[in-house]
Amino acid sequence: MSNEQAGNKSAPKKQANAQAQYTVSTADLPLSCPMPDMKQWNSHPKVYLPIEYTGTTECPYCGAVFVLNDGAVSEPSI
């Protein structure tokens, strides 16, 4: 059943792992690959990626690079 048949008017999901690099914002945190707006049925298992303190990270499954456009946040002091 398609989204329209089900009465769901949300935007179609993007193909997962289609790009080599993605730019994300703090609104996308916690960051996972594939991201929630991507199809997951034909992708690797969902994995959460640490990006907050470095500003970049790479998915260990597909090699996609994620860049935080808001920049890294300061690491909390202990």
N, C-alpha and C positions, 0 to 999 in steps of 0.2 A: 504494500500500500504506500503510495507516495505521500509527501507532506501535504499536498493540496487535497488529496482524497481524504486524509485524516483530519482536515480542517485546520492544519497547522500552517500558518502563513509566514513562518520564520525564514530567514535567508538560508539558502542551501549551504551545507558545510563545504569547506575547501578540501582539496586533495591533500592528504597528509604527506609530509616529507617531500614536497614538490620543489622546494627552494633549498639552496645551499646556505643561505643566511636569512634570518628573520630579525626585525627590529621590534622590540617589545617595550612596554612601559610598566611602571609600578602598578598600574591597574590590572596587569596580567599576572601579578604574583598571587599565590605561589606559581611558579613557572613549571609547566609539564610539557613533555613531548610525547605524543602529539598534543597540541593545544586543544582546548575545549571546542573551538570553532572548526576543527578538522575532523574529517571522517576517520574513524578508528577501526572499522571492521577489517581494513586491508593494510594495517600498519603494524609496527612493532608494539610490544607491551608499553603501556604508559609508564613513564619514569619522571620523577620530579628532579628538577635541575637547580643547583645553587647558583644564583647570579647576583644576589643582593650586594655582596661586598667586593666583587671583582668587576662587575659591569658587563662581563661576557662569560659565556659557557658553551660547551659543545656536548651534543647528545652522544652518549656512548654507543647507541644502537645505529643511528643513521648518519651521524657526523654533521648534522645541521648545527650551524653556529648561531647563537642567540646573542643579541647586543641590546643592552638596556639603554634606551634613549634618554632616560632621566639621569643617567650616570650612576655609578656605584654609591651606595650609602656608607657612612662611616661604620666600621666594625665597632660593636659595643665594647666599652672598657669593662674589665672584670674587677 
